[in-house]
Amino acid sequence: MMQLSAQATHGGQVFLLIWGVVALVMGSTFASTKGSGWFRKVIVSGLEGRPMEQARAQNFGGLRVIATMVAVAGLIGIGAAVVLLTRG
């Protein structure tokens, strides 16, 4: 993806725009209650043989905070890419 965007005249800006959109979508998905609940179920079910890690993963509340920060970084990336692309 980076090689394809580097062939364009504004390679770094296009990559930043694509990264910003992907980060915004993924961050928003995992920051939602449904998305974070699904991710937690996947992690906890994968740790069935380890009860100590399973309990720790079940009580971890930082996923939504981390996902929100990723979504905000995506918004900043989109804004920066748009400014850089329009500047010419």
N, CA, C and O atoms as a GROMACS GRO file, in nm:
protein
  352
    1MET      N    1   0.083  -0.118   0.000
    1MET     CA    2   0.000   0.000   0.000
    1MET      C    3   0.088   0.125   0.000
    1MET      O    4   0.059   0.221  -0.070
    2MET      N    5   0.194   0.122   0.078
    2MET     CA    6   0.281   0.237   0.086
    2MET      C    7   0.356   0.256  -0.046
    2MET      O    8   0.382   0.370  -0.087
    3GLN      N    9   0.390   0.147  -0.112
    3GLN     CA   10   0.461   0.156  -0.239
    3GLN      C   11   0.369   0.214  -0.346
    3GLN      O   12   0.413   0.292  -0.431
    4LEU      N   13   0.242   0.175  -0.343
    4LEU     CA   14   0.147   0.229  -0.439
    4LEU      C   15   0.125   0.378  -0.416
    4LEU      O   16   0.116   0.455  -0.512
    5SER      N   17   0.116   0.419  -0.290
    5SER     CA   18   0.094   0.561  -0.264
    5SER      C   19   0.219   0.642  -0.292
    5SER      O   20   0.209   0.762  -0.320
    6ALA      N   21   0.337   0.582  -0.285
    6ALA     CA   22   0.460   0.654  -0.313
    6ALA      C   23   0.475   0.683  -0.462
    6ALA      O   24   0.549   0.773  -0.501
    7GLN      N   25   0.406   0.609  -0.545
    7GLN     CA   26   0.412   0.634  -0.689
    7GLN      C   27   0.332   0.757  -0.728
    7GLN      O   28   0.356   0.816  -0.833
    8ALA      N   29   0.238   0.796  -0.645
    8ALA     CA   30   0.160   0.916  -0.672
    8ALA      C   31   0.247   1.038  -0.641
    8ALA      O   32   0.354   1.027  -0.581
    9THR      N   33   0.199   1.154  -0.682
    9THR     CA   34   0.277   1.276  -0.658
    9THR      C   35   0.278   1.313  -0.511
    9THR      O   36   0.374   1.374  -0.463
   10HIS      N   37   0.174   1.278  -0.439
   10HIS     CA   38   0.162   1.310  -0.297
   10HIS      C   39   0.162   1.180  -0.216
   10HIS      O   40   0.067   1.152  -0.144
   11GLY      N   41   0.270   1.102  -0.227
   11GLY     CA   42   0.274   0.968  -0.170
   11GLY      C   43   0.253   0.963  -0.020
   11GLY      O   44   0.168   0.888   0.028
   12GLY      N   45   0.328   1.042   0.055
   12GLY     CA   46   0.316   1.038   0.201
   12GLY      C   47   0.182   1.086   0.251
   12GLY      O   48   0.129   1.034   0.349
   13GLN      N   49   0.127   1.185   0.184
   13GLN     CA   50  -0.003   1.239   0.225
   13GLN      C   51  -0.115   1.140   0.199
   13GLN      O   52  -0.209   1.128   0.278
   14VAL      N   53  -0.105   1.067   0.087
   14VAL     CA   54  -0.207   0.967   0.056
   14VAL      C   55  -0.200   0.853   0.156
   14VAL      O   56  -0.303   0.804   0.202
   15PHE      N   57  -0.079   0.811   0.191
   15PHE     CA   58  -0.065   0.706   0.292
   15PHE      C   59  -0.119   0.752   0.426
   15PHE      O   60  -0.186   0.675   0.496
   16LEU      N   61  -0.093   0.877   0.463
   16LEU     CA   62  -0.144   0.931   0.589
   16LEU      C   63  -0.296   0.935   0.588
   16LEU      O   64  -0.358   0.907   0.691
   17LEU      N   65  -0.355   0.969   0.476
   17LEU     CA   66  -0.500   0.972   0.465
   17LEU      C   67  -0.560   0.832   0.479
   17LEU      O   68  -0.658   0.813   0.551
   18ILE      N   69  -0.500   0.734   0.411
   18ILE     CA   70  -0.548   0.596   0.421
   18ILE      C   71  -0.532   0.544   0.564
   18ILE      O   72  -0.622   0.482   0.618
   19TRP      N   73  -0.416   0.571   0.624
   19TRP     CA   74  -0.393   0.527   0.762
   19TRP      C   75  -0.492   0.592   0.857
   19TRP      O   76  -0.543   0.526   0.948
   20GLY      N   77  -0.520   0.720   0.837
   20GLY     CA   78  -0.615   0.790   0.923
   20GLY      C   79  -0.754   0.731   0.916
   20GLY      O   80  -0.821   0.716   1.018
   21VAL      N   81  -0.798   0.699   0.796
   21VAL     CA   82  -0.932   0.640   0.780
   21VAL      C   83  -0.939   0.503   0.845
   21VAL      O   84  -1.036   0.471   0.914
   22VAL      N   85  -0.837   0.421   0.823
   22VAL     CA   86  -0.835   0.286   0.883
   22VAL      C   87  -0.830   0.296   1.036
   22VAL      O   88  -0.901   0.223   1.105
   23ALA      N   89  -0.746   0.386   1.089
   23ALA     CA   90  -0.737   0.401   1.234
   23ALA      C   91  -0.868   0.452   1.293
   23ALA      O   92  -0.908   0.408   1.401
   24LEU      N   93  -0.935   0.542   1.223
   24LEU     CA   94  -1.063   0.593   1.272
   24LEU      C   95  -1.168   0.483   1.276
   24LEU      O   96  -1.244   0.472   1.373
   25VAL      N   97  -1.174   0.403   1.171
   25VAL     CA   98  -1.274   0.295   1.166
   25VAL      C   99  -1.246   0.189   1.272
   25VAL      O  100  -1.337   0.148   1.345
   26MET      N  101  -1.120   0.145   1.281
   26MET     CA  102  -1.087   0.041   1.380
   26MET      C  103  -1.103   0.093   1.523
   26MET      O  104  -1.157   0.023   1.608
   27GLY      N  105  -1.057   0.215   1.549
   27GLY     CA  106  -1.071   0.272   1.683
   27GLY      C  107  -1.216   0.289   1.723
   27GLY      O  108  -1.253   0.260   1.836
   28SER      N  109  -1.298   0.336   1.630
   28SER     CA  110  -1.441   0.354   1.659
   28SER      C  111  -1.510   0.220   1.684
   28SER      O  112  -1.598   0.210   1.769
   29THR      N  113  -1.469   0.119   1.609
   29THR     CA  114  -1.528  -0.013   1.627
   29THR      C  115  -1.498  -0.069   1.765
   29THR      O  116  -1.588  -0.116   1.834
   30PHE      N  117  -1.371  -0.064   1.805
   30PHE     CA  118  -1.334  -0.121   1.935
   30PHE      C  119  -1.371  -0.031   2.051
   30PHE      O  120  -1.377  -0.078   2.165
   31ALA      N  121  -1.395   0.098   2.026
   31ALA     CA  122  -1.436   0.187   2.135
   31ALA      C  123  -1.583   0.171   2.168
   31ALA      O  124  -1.626   0.210   2.276
   32SER      N  125  -1.661   0.115   2.076
   32SER     CA  126  -1.803   0.096   2.103
   32SER      C  127  -1.822  -0.018   2.204
   32SER      O  128  -1.734  -0.103   2.220
   33THR      N  129  -1.935  -0.017   2.269
   33THR     CA  130  -1.963  -0.121   2.369
   33THR      C  131  -1.971  -0.259   2.304
   33THR      O  132  -1.919  -0.356   2.358
   34LYS      N  133  -2.036  -0.267   2.189
   34LYS     CA  134  -2.051  -0.395   2.121
   34LYS      C  135  -1.916  -0.448   2.072
   34LYS      O  136  -1.886  -0.566   2.087
   35GLY      N  137  -1.834  -0.359   2.014
   35GLY     CA  138  -1.704  -0.401   1.962
   35GLY      C  139  -1.608  -0.443   2.071
   35GLY      O  140  -1.538  -0.543   2.057
   36SER      N  141  -1.605  -0.367   2.181
   36SER     CA  142  -1.514  -0.404   2.289
   36SER      C  143  -1.562  -0.531   2.360
   36SER      O  144  -1.480  -0.610   2.406
   37GLY      N  145  -1.693  -0.550   2.370
   37GLY     CA  146  -1.746  -0.674   2.427
   37GLY      C  147  -1.711  -0.795   2.343
   37GLY      O  148  -1.677  -0.901   2.397
   38TRP      N  149  -1.721  -0.781   2.211
   38TRP     CA  150  -1.685  -0.891   2.122
   38TRP      C  151  -1.536  -0.924   2.133
   38TRP      O  152  -1.499  -1.041   2.142
   39PHE      N  153  -1.451  -0.821   2.133
   39PHE     CA  154  -1.307  -0.843   2.143
   39PHE      C  155  -1.271  -0.909   2.276
   39PHE      O  156  -1.186  -0.997   2.280
   40ARG      N  157  -1.336  -0.866   2.382
   40ARG     CA  158  -1.310  -0.926   2.514
   40ARG      C  159  -1.350  -1.073   2.516
   40ARG      O  160  -1.278  -1.155   2.573
   41LYS      N  161  -1.464  -1.107   2.454
   41LYS     CA  162  -1.507  -1.247   2.448
   41LYS      C  163  -1.406  -1.332   2.372
   41LYS      O  164  -1.377  -1.445   2.412
   42VAL      N  165  -1.353  -1.279   2.263
   42VAL     CA  166  -1.256  -1.354   2.182
   42VAL      C  167  -1.129  -1.380   2.264
   42VAL      O  168  -1.077  -1.491   2.263
   43ILE      N  169  -1.081  -1.279   2.333
   43ILE     CA  170  -0.959  -1.294   2.412
   43ILE      C  171  -0.982  -1.389   2.529
   43ILE      O  172  -0.900  -1.478   2.553
   44VAL      N  173  -1.091  -1.372   2.601
   44VAL     CA  174  -1.118  -1.457   2.718
   44VAL      C  175  -1.140  -1.601   2.677
   44VAL      O  176  -1.094  -1.693   2.745
   45SER      N  177  -1.210  -1.623   2.564
   45SER     CA  178  -1.231  -1.763   2.521
   45SER      C  179  -1.101  -1.826   2.474
   45SER      O  180  -1.086  -1.948   2.482
   46GLY      N  181  -1.007  -1.747   2.426
   46GLY     CA  182  -0.879  -1.801   2.384
   46GLY      C  183  -0.789  -1.838   2.500
   46GLY      O  184  -0.692  -1.913   2.483
   47LEU      N  185  -0.819  -1.788   2.618
   47LEU     CA  186  -0.738  -1.816   2.738
   47LEU      C  187  -0.806  -1.916   2.831
   47LEU      O  188  -0.793  -1.905   2.953
   48GLU      N  189  -0.877  -2.010   2.776
   48GLU     CA  190  -0.951  -2.106   2.860
   48GLU      C  191  -0.861  -2.190   2.948
   48GLU      O  192  -0.900  -2.222   3.060
   49GLY      N  193  -0.745  -2.226   2.903
   49GLY     CA  194  -0.656  -2.310   2.981
   49GLY      C  195  -0.578  -2.235   3.089
   49GLY      O  196  -0.511  -2.298   3.171
   50ARG      N  197  -0.586  -2.104   3.090
   50ARG     CA  198  -0.510  -2.022   3.186
   50ARG      C  199  -0.606  -1.935   3.267
   50ARG      O  200  -0.638  -1.824   3.225
   51PRO      N  201  -0.652  -1.984   3.380
   51PRO     CA  202  -0.754  -1.910   3.455
   51PRO      C  203  -0.706  -1.775   3.510
   51PRO      O  204  -0.785  -1.682   3.521
   52MET      N  205  -0.577  -1.764   3.544
   52MET     CA  206  -0.526  -1.639   3.599
   52MET      C  207  -0.528  -1.529   3.492
   52MET      O  208  -0.573  -1.417   3.518
   53GLU      N  209  -0.477  -1.560   3.372
   53GLU     CA  210  -0.477  -1.464   3.262
   53GLU      C  211  -0.618  -1.434   3.214
   53GLU      O  212  -0.649  -1.323   3.173
   54GLN      N  213  -0.705  -1.536   3.221
   54GLN     CA  214  -0.843  -1.518   3.178
   54GLN      C  215  -0.914  -1.418   3.269
   54GLN      O  216  -0.988  -1.333   3.221
   55ALA      N  217  -0.893  -1.429   3.398
   55ALA     CA  218  -0.955  -1.335   3.491
   55ALA      C  219  -0.900  -1.194   3.472
   55ALA      O  220  -0.974  -1.096   3.481
   56ARG      N  221  -0.770  -1.184   3.446
   56ARG     CA  222  -0.709  -1.054   3.424
   56ARG      C  223  -0.762  -0.990   3.295
   56ARG      O  224  -0.787  -0.870   3.292
   57ALA      N  225  -0.778  -1.070   3.191
   57ALA     CA  226  -0.829  -1.017   3.064
   57ALA      C  227  -0.976  -0.977   3.076
   57ALA      O  228  -1.020  -0.882   3.011
   58GLN      N  229  -1.049  -1.050   3.158
   58GLN     CA  230  -1.191  -1.020   3.175
   58GLN      C  231  -1.211  -0.888   3.249
   58GLN      O  232  -1.310  -0.818   3.224
   59ASN      N  233  -1.121  -0.854   3.338
   59ASN     CA  234  -1.135  -0.732   3.417
   59ASN      C  235  -1.061  -0.612   3.357
   59ASN      O  236  -1.063  -0.504   3.416
   60PHE      N  237  -0.997  -0.629   3.243
   60PHE     CA  238  -0.921  -0.519   3.182
   60PHE      C  239  -1.019  -0.418   3.123
   60PHE      O  240  -1.100  -0.454   3.036
   61GLY      N  241  -1.012  -0.295   3.167
   61GLY     CA  242  -1.104  -0.193   3.119
   61GLY      C  243  -1.040  -0.090   3.029
   61GLY      O  244  -1.106   0.007   2.991
   62GLY      N  245  -0.916  -0.107   2.994
   62GLY     CA  246  -0.846  -0.007   2.916
   62GLY      C  247  -0.863  -0.017   2.766
   62GLY      O  248  -0.813   0.068   2.692
   63LEU      N  249  -0.932  -0.119   2.718
   63LEU     CA  250  -0.947  -0.138   2.574
   63LEU      C  251  -1.021  -0.021   2.510
   63LEU      O  252  -0.980   0.028   2.404
   64ARG      N  253  -1.128   0.024   2.572
   64ARG     CA  254  -1.205   0.134   2.514
   64ARG      C  255  -1.127   0.264   2.515
   64ARG      O  256  -1.141   0.346   2.425
   65VAL      N  257  -1.043   0.283   2.616
   65VAL     CA  258  -0.961   0.405   2.622
   65VAL      C  259  -0.855   0.403   2.512
   65VAL      O  260  -0.835   0.502   2.443
   66ILE      N  261  -0.790   0.289   2.496
   66ILE     CA  262  -0.688   0.275   2.392
   66ILE      C  263  -0.752   0.290   2.254
   66ILE      O  264  -0.695   0.357   2.167
   67ALA      N  265  -0.867   0.230   2.233
   67ALA     CA  266  -0.935   0.240   2.104
   67ALA      C  267  -0.979   0.383   2.075
   67ALA      O  268  -0.975   0.427   1.960
   68THR      N  269  -1.021   0.456   2.177
   68THR     CA  270  -1.058   0.596   2.159
   68THR      C  271  -0.937   0.679   2.119
   68THR      O  272  -0.948   0.768   2.034
   69MET      N  273  -0.823   0.650   2.180
   69MET     CA  274  -0.701   0.724   2.143
   69MET      C  275  -0.660   0.693   1.999
   69MET      O  276  -0.611   0.782   1.929
   70VAL      N  277  -0.679   0.570   1.954
   70VAL     CA  278  -0.648   0.534   1.815
   70VAL      C  279  -0.743   0.608   1.720
   70VAL      O  280  -0.700   0.657   1.615
   71ALA      N  281  -0.872   0.618   1.757
   71ALA     CA  282  -0.968   0.689   1.673
   71ALA      C  283  -0.933   0.838   1.666
   71ALA      O  284  -0.944   0.899   1.559
   72VAL      N  285  -0.892   0.897   1.777
   72VAL     CA  286  -0.852   1.038   1.777
   72VAL      C  287  -0.727   1.058   1.692
   72VAL      O  288  -0.717   1.157   1.619
   73ALA      N  289  -0.633   0.965   1.701
   73ALA     CA  290  -0.513   0.974   1.616
   73ALA      C  291  -0.551   0.964   1.469
   73ALA      O  292  -0.490   1.029   1.384
   74GLY      N  293  -0.650   0.882   1.438
   74GLY     CA  294  -0.698   0.873   1.300
   74GLY      C  295  -0.760   1.004   1.252
   74GLY      O  296  -0.738   1.045   1.138
   75LEU      N  297  -0.837   1.069   1.340
   75LEU     CA  298  -0.894   1.199   1.304
   75LEU      C  299  -0.786   1.302   1.279
   75LEU      O  300  -0.794   1.380   1.184
   76ILE      N  301  -0.686   1.303   1.363
   76ILE     CA  302  -0.574   1.397   1.345
   76ILE      C  303  -0.500   1.366   1.215
   76ILE      O  304  -0.463   1.458   1.142
   77GLY      N  305  -0.480   1.238   1.186
   77GLY     CA  306  -0.413   1.199   1.062
   77GLY      C  307  -0.492   1.240   0.939
   77GLY      O  308  -0.434   1.286   0.841
   78ILE      N  309  -0.624   1.224   0.943
   78ILE     CA  310  -0.708   1.265   0.830
   78ILE      C  311  -0.699   1.415   0.811
   78ILE      O  312  -0.684   1.463   0.698
   79GLY      N  313  -0.708   1.490   0.920
   79GLY     CA  314  -0.699   1.635   0.911
   79GLY      C  315  -0.566   1.681   0.856
   79GLY      O  316  -0.560   1.770   0.771
   80ALA      N  317  -0.459   1.621   0.903
   80ALA     CA  318  -0.324   1.658   0.856
   80ALA      C  319  -0.308   1.623   0.709
   80ALA      O  320  -0.249   1.700   0.633
   81ALA      N  321  -0.358   1.508   0.668
   81ALA     CA  322  -0.347   1.467   0.527
   81ALA      C  323  -0.425   1.560   0.436
   81ALA      O  324  -0.379   1.594   0.327
   82VAL      N  325  -0.543   1.600   0.479
   82VAL     CA  326  -0.624   1.689   0.396
   82VAL      C  327  -0.554   1.825   0.382
   82VAL      O  328  -0.549   1.882   0.273
   83VAL      N  329  -0.501   1.875   0.492
   83VAL     CA  330  -0.428   2.003   0.486
   83VAL      C  331  -0.306   1.992   0.395
   83VAL      O  332  -0.282   2.081   0.314
   84LEU      N  333  -0.230   1.885   0.408
   84LEU     CA  334  -0.111   1.868   0.324
   84LEU      C  335  -0.147   1.848   0.176
   84LEU      O  336  -0.076   1.896   0.088
   85LEU      N  337  -0.256   1.777   0.150
   85LEU     CA  338  -0.296   1.754   0.010
   85LEU      C  339  -0.350   1.882  -0.055
   85LEU      O  340  -0.326   1.905  -0.173
   86THR      N  341  -0.421   1.963   0.020
   86THR     CA  342  -0.478   2.084  -0.039
   86THR      C  343  -0.375   2.195  -0.053
   86THR      O  344  -0.394   2.287  -0.132
   87ARG      N  345  -0.268   2.187   0.023
   87ARG     CA  346  -0.163   2.287   0.015
   87ARG      C  347  -0.088   2.277  -0.118
   87ARG      O  348  -0.034   2.375  -0.168
   88GLY      N  349  -0.086   2.157  -0.171
   88GLY     CA  350  -0.028   2.137  -0.303
   88GLY      C  351   0.116   2.121  -0.300
   88GLY      O  352   0.179   2.104  -0.404
   0.00000   0.00000   0.00000
